[in-house]
Amino acid sequence: MMKIRQSAFGSEGRCGEEEKKVLTCPPVPRAHAGRARRSLIASIVCLGVLVVMTVSAMGNSIRGSRHDLSWFNQRGYGTETGPMQGATFNNYQEACIYCHTPHAANSTAAPMWNREMPDPSGYNMYSSPNFDSKVPDAPDGISLACLSCHDGTVAVDAVINKPRFHDFVDAGTHYKMSLEGTAGSESCGKCHNRQEGVYGGIGGAHDASIRYLTKDLRDDHPISLTYPTFDLDPGFNQPSLIKEDGGRAFLNGIQTFEGDKVQCASCHDPHNPDEQNMEGRDPFLRASNRNSALCLTCHAK
């Protein structure tokens, strides 16, 4: 966190109590005036940095992004009504509620979690003969929270706590991010799986099938396994920062989680999109992967 140095007039060269009463003050020595100018310049620079950081954060807001399910009709069709929220899943009229709730949450997987969780059994996990770390039997932690949408077994609007202070209409259908896309199914793949969906590409629907991970994770980066130490595998760079949850982090934000495990959120930040890929972080990456920079954060190649 940046610390803005206190102006010299906050301590040095200030008026005494008696002098304050008559609103007079002795001349400020040149040395003090010089420090005051430097402090003022430093304050302006820090303020500018904070403004840039704020604008950047606003520009990468989750509002209106692919993780804002309350905005899908506006994203795709420019209208409040359409084939997305309110038609294929409930429109809760809030961005955060599809994942988070302030009360009565299921926080075993992620902070203030508001989604129904998938059954942890039945997954096929990635494995390799080159692994030094033990291959997990199933995903856990924050990865299981991500899979509550992305494995296609739980409806995208399947939340624990629905809105209580405004009305919403039950859509009657509750679609899942699944691939099958057969007629009559409640599958996003009906339109968004252009190869197999019965209505694939209808109305210009984009192909989102790469995000439908299913329970077969053998073709996805391994998750929920312990990050190898240098002694176990010198082919991995070691994070230098220790986190409160027992994980570790690199300076660019790539990190492990409880138990020093690699999870989906080790590389992905679900709240910070870069959908125009201006920073090289799409989709929702914690760091740019230009020139394989993200991959080389962990892998010493």
C-alpha positions as CSV (number, residue, x, y, z in Angstrom):
1,M,0.0,0.0,0.0
2,M,1.3,3.4,-0.9
3,K,1.9,5.8,2.0
4,I,1.6,9.4,1.1
5,R,4.1,11.4,3.1
6,Q,2.6,14.0,5.4
7,S,3.1,17.6,4.3
8,A,5.8,19.4,6.1
9,F,3.2,22.0,7.2
10,G,1.6,19.2,9.2
11,S,4.4,19.1,11.6
12,E,7.5,21.2,10.8
13,G,7.2,25.0,10.6
14,R,3.7,25.1,12.0
15,C,2.3,27.8,14.2
16,G,2.4,27.5,17.9
17,E,-0.8,27.7,19.9
18,E,-0.4,31.3,20.8
19,E,0.5,32.2,17.2
20,K,-2.6,30.3,16.0
21,K,-4.8,32.5,18.0
22,V,-3.7,35.6,16.0
23,L,-3.4,33.6,12.8
24,T,0.2,34.6,12.3
25,C,3.2,32.4,11.8
26,P,6.9,32.9,11.5
27,P,8.6,32.7,8.1
28,V,9.1,29.1,7.0
29,P,12.9,28.3,6.7
30,R,14.1,27.5,3.2
31,A,14.9,23.9,4.1
32,H,11.3,23.5,5.4
33,A,9.9,25.1,2.3
34,G,11.9,22.8,0.1
35,R,10.6,19.8,2.0
36,A,7.1,21.1,1.7
37,R,7.4,21.5,-2.1
38,R,8.8,17.9,-2.3
39,S,6.0,16.6,-0.1
40,L,3.4,18.4,-2.2
41,I,4.8,16.9,-5.4
42,A,5.0,13.5,-3.9
43,S,1.3,13.8,-2.8
44,I,0.2,14.9,-6.3
45,V,2.1,11.9,-7.8
46,C,0.6,9.5,-5.4
47,L,-2.9,10.9,-6.0
48,G,-2.4,10.5,-9.7
49,V,-1.4,6.9,-9.3
50,L,-4.4,6.3,-7.1
51,V,-6.7,7.9,-9.8
52,V,-5.2,5.7,-12.5
53,M,-5.6,2.6,-10.3
54,T,-9.2,3.6,-9.7
55,V,-10.0,4.2,-13.3
56,S,-8.3,0.9,-14.2
57,A,-10.4,-1.0,-11.6
58,M,-13.6,0.7,-12.9
59,G,-12.7,-0.3,-16.4
60,N,-12.3,-3.9,-15.4
61,S,-15.5,-4.1,-13.3
62,I,-17.4,-7.3,-13.1
63,R,-20.5,-5.3,-14.0
64,G,-21.5,-6.0,-17.6
65,S,-18.8,-8.7,-17.9
66,R,-19.3,-12.4,-18.7
67,H,-19.6,-13.1,-15.0
68,D,-22.5,-10.7,-14.7
69,L,-25.5,-12.9,-15.4
70,S,-27.9,-10.1,-14.9
71,W,-26.6,-8.3,-18.0
72,F,-26.5,-11.1,-20.6
73,N,-29.5,-9.7,-22.6
74,Q,-27.9,-6.3,-22.8
75,R,-24.5,-7.8,-23.8
76,G,-26.0,-9.9,-26.6
77,Y,-29.0,-8.0,-27.8
78,G,-28.9,-4.5,-26.3
79,T,-32.2,-4.9,-24.5
80,E,-33.4,-5.8,-21.0
81,T,-35.5,-8.7,-22.4
82,G,-34.2,-11.5,-24.5
83,P,-33.4,-15.2,-24.6
84,M,-31.0,-15.0,-21.6
85,Q,-31.8,-13.9,-18.1
86,G,-35.5,-14.1,-17.5
87,A,-36.0,-16.7,-20.2
88,T,-33.5,-19.5,-19.8
89,F,-32.7,-18.8,-16.2
90,N,-34.0,-16.5,-13.4
91,N,-33.2,-12.8,-13.7
92,Y,-32.3,-11.8,-10.1
93,Q,-31.5,-8.3,-11.3
94,E,-28.2,-8.3,-9.3
95,A,-24.7,-9.1,-10.4
96,C,-23.2,-10.6,-7.2
97,I,-26.1,-12.7,-6.1
98,Y,-25.4,-15.5,-8.6
99,C,-22.3,-16.3,-6.5
100,H,-22.3,-14.4,-3.2
101,T,-24.7,-13.6,-0.4
102,P,-24.0,-11.5,2.8
103,H,-25.9,-13.9,5.1
104,A,-26.4,-17.6,5.6
105,A,-23.7,-18.4,3.1
106,N,-21.9,-21.7,2.3
107,S,-18.4,-20.5,2.9
108,T,-16.7,-23.8,2.8
109,A,-15.7,-23.3,-0.8
110,A,-15.4,-19.6,-1.3
111,P,-16.2,-16.4,0.7
112,M,-19.9,-15.8,1.3
113,W,-20.7,-18.4,-1.3
114,N,-24.3,-18.5,-2.5
115,R,-24.4,-21.3,-5.0
116,E,-25.5,-24.9,-4.7
117,M,-22.4,-27.1,-5.0
118,P,-21.8,-29.9,-7.4
119,D,-21.4,-33.5,-6.2
120,P,-17.6,-33.9,-5.8
121,S,-17.7,-37.5,-7.0
122,G,-17.5,-38.6,-10.6
123,Y,-14.8,-36.3,-11.8
124,N,-12.0,-37.6,-14.0
125,M,-8.9,-35.7,-12.9
126,Y,-5.9,-34.7,-15.0
127,S,-2.9,-37.0,-14.4
128,S,0.6,-37.4,-15.8
129,P,3.5,-39.8,-15.3
130,N,5.7,-36.7,-14.8
131,F,3.8,-35.6,-11.7
132,D,5.7,-35.4,-8.5
133,S,2.6,-34.2,-6.5
134,K,-0.1,-36.6,-5.6
135,V,-3.1,-36.6,-8.0
136,P,-6.3,-35.7,-6.1
137,D,-9.3,-37.9,-6.4
138,A,-11.7,-34.9,-6.9
139,P,-11.6,-31.1,-7.1
140,D,-12.0,-29.2,-3.8
141,G,-11.9,-25.7,-2.4
142,I,-12.5,-22.7,-4.6
143,S,-12.2,-24.9,-7.8
144,L,-15.3,-26.8,-6.8
145,A,-17.0,-23.4,-6.4
146,C,-16.0,-22.5,-10.0
147,L,-17.2,-25.9,-11.2
148,S,-20.7,-25.2,-9.7
149,C,-21.3,-23.4,-13.0
150,H,-18.6,-24.6,-15.3
151,D,-19.1,-28.4,-15.0
152,G,-22.6,-28.2,-16.3
153,T,-24.3,-30.2,-13.5
154,V,-25.8,-27.3,-11.6
155,A,-28.1,-24.6,-13.1
156,V,-26.5,-21.2,-13.4
157,D,-29.3,-19.6,-11.3
158,A,-29.2,-22.3,-8.5
159,V,-28.5,-20.1,-5.6
160,I,-29.0,-20.7,-1.9
161,N,-30.5,-17.3,-1.1
162,K,-32.7,-15.7,-3.7
163,P,-33.5,-11.9,-3.6
164,R,-35.7,-10.9,-0.7
165,F,-36.2,-7.2,-1.1
166,H,-37.4,-7.1,-4.7
167,D,-39.6,-9.3,-6.9
168,F,-38.4,-11.6,-9.6
169,V,-40.3,-13.9,-12.0
170,D,-39.3,-17.6,-12.1
171,A,-38.2,-18.3,-15.6
172,G,-39.6,-21.8,-15.4
173,T,-36.4,-23.1,-17.1
174,H,-33.0,-23.3,-15.4
175,Y,-30.2,-23.8,-17.9
176,K,-26.8,-25.4,-17.2
177,M,-23.4,-24.9,-18.9
178,S,-23.5,-28.3,-20.4
179,L,-22.4,-29.5,-23.9
180,E,-25.1,-31.9,-25.0
181,G,-27.5,-29.3,-26.4
182,T,-30.3,-31.7,-27.4
183,A,-33.8,-30.5,-28.1
184,G,-35.9,-30.2,-25.0
185,S,-32.8,-30.1,-22.6
186,E,-32.1,-27.2,-20.3
187,S,-28.6,-26.9,-21.7
188,C,-26.7,-23.7,-22.7
189,G,-25.1,-25.9,-25.3
190,K,-28.3,-25.9,-27.4
191,C,-27.3,-22.5,-28.8
192,H,-23.7,-22.0,-27.6
193,N,-22.3,-25.3,-28.8
194,R,-22.1,-24.7,-32.5
195,Q,-20.9,-28.2,-33.4
196,E,-23.3,-30.3,-31.4
197,G,-26.1,-27.9,-30.2
198,V,-29.5,-28.4,-31.9
199,Y,-29.7,-24.6,-32.3
200,G,-26.0,-24.0,-32.4
201,G,-25.2,-20.4,-33.4
202,I,-28.8,-19.4,-33.7
203,G,-29.3,-15.6,-33.6
204,G,-25.5,-15.2,-33.7
205,A,-25.0,-17.1,-30.5
206,H,-21.2,-17.4,-29.9
207,D,-19.6,-20.8,-29.2
208,A,-18.9,-21.0,-25.5
209,S,-18.3,-24.7,-25.4
210,I,-14.6,-24.3,-24.3
211,R,-16.0,-23.0,-21.0
212,Y,-18.2,-26.0,-20.5
213,L,-15.6,-28.1,-18.7
214,T,-17.9,-31.1,-17.8
215,K,-16.7,-33.6,-15.1
216,D,-14.0,-34.9,-17.4
217,L,-11.1,-32.7,-16.4
218,R,-8.4,-34.8,-18.1
219,D,-7.9,-32.2,-20.8
220,D,-7.7,-29.2,-18.4
221,H,-4.8,-27.9,-16.3
222,P,-4.5,-29.9,-13.1
223,I,-6.3,-28.4,-10.1
224,S,-6.6,-29.1,-6.3
225,L,-3.1,-30.6,-6.1
226,T,-0.3,-29.4,-3.9
227,Y,2.2,-27.1,-5.5
228,P,5.6,-28.9,-5.7
229,T,8.4,-27.6,-3.6
230,F,11.8,-27.0,-5.1
231,D,13.2,-30.1,-3.4
232,L,10.3,-32.2,-5.0
233,D,10.7,-30.6,-8.4
234,P,13.2,-27.9,-9.2
235,G,11.4,-27.3,-12.5
236,F,9.0,-25.0,-10.6
237,N,9.6,-21.4,-9.5
238,Q,8.7,-20.8,-5.8
239,P,6.2,-18.1,-4.7
240,S,7.8,-15.7,-2.3
241,L,4.8,-14.3,-0.5
242,I,3.0,-16.1,2.3
243,K,-0.8,-15.8,2.5
244,E,-3.1,-16.0,5.5
245,D,-5.0,-19.0,4.1
246,G,-1.8,-21.1,4.0
247,G,-1.2,-20.5,0.3
248,R,1.6,-18.6,-1.3
249,A,1.7,-15.9,-4.0
250,F,4.0,-14.5,-6.7
251,L,4.4,-10.8,-7.1
252,N,2.2,-10.8,-10.2
253,G,-0.8,-12.2,-8.3
254,I,-0.5,-15.9,-9.4
255,Q,-1.1,-17.8,-6.2
256,T,-1.9,-21.1,-4.4
257,F,-4.6,-21.5,-1.8
258,E,-5.3,-23.4,1.4
259,G,-2.9,-26.4,1.7
260,D,-0.6,-24.6,-0.9
261,K,-2.9,-26.1,-3.6
262,V,-3.2,-25.0,-7.2
263,Q,-6.8,-24.1,-7.9
264,C,-8.8,-22.5,-10.8
265,A,-8.3,-19.1,-9.1
266,S,-4.5,-19.6,-9.0
267,C,-4.5,-18.2,-12.5
268,H,-8.0,-16.8,-12.9
269,D,-9.5,-13.8,-11.1
270,P,-13.3,-14.1,-11.4
271,H,-13.8,-10.4,-10.5
272,N,-11.4,-8.7,-12.8
273,P,-12.1,-9.2,-16.5
274,D,-9.9,-8.0,-19.4
275,E,-12.4,-8.8,-22.1
276,Q,-10.8,-6.6,-24.8
277,N,-7.5,-8.2,-23.9
278,M,-5.8,-4.8,-23.7
279,E,-3.6,-6.2,-20.9
280,G,-3.3,-9.7,-22.2
281,R,-5.3,-11.1,-19.3
282,D,-8.4,-12.5,-21.1
283,P,-10.2,-14.6,-19.9
284,F,-10.1,-13.3,-16.4
285,L,-6.4,-14.0,-15.9
286,R,-4.5,-12.7,-12.9
287,A,-1.5,-11.7,-15.0
288,S,-0.8,-11.2,-18.7
289,N,0.1,-14.3,-20.6
290,R,1.8,-12.4,-23.4
291,N,5.0,-14.3,-24.4
292,S,3.8,-17.0,-22.0
293,A,4.5,-14.8,-19.0
294,L,1.8,-16.3,-16.9
295,C,2.8,-19.9,-17.6
296,L,6.5,-19.1,-16.9
297,T,5.5,-17.6,-13.5
298,C,5.3,-21.2,-12.2
299,H,7.1,-23.3,-14.8
300,A,10.9,-22.8,-14.9
301,K,11.6,-23.2,-18.6
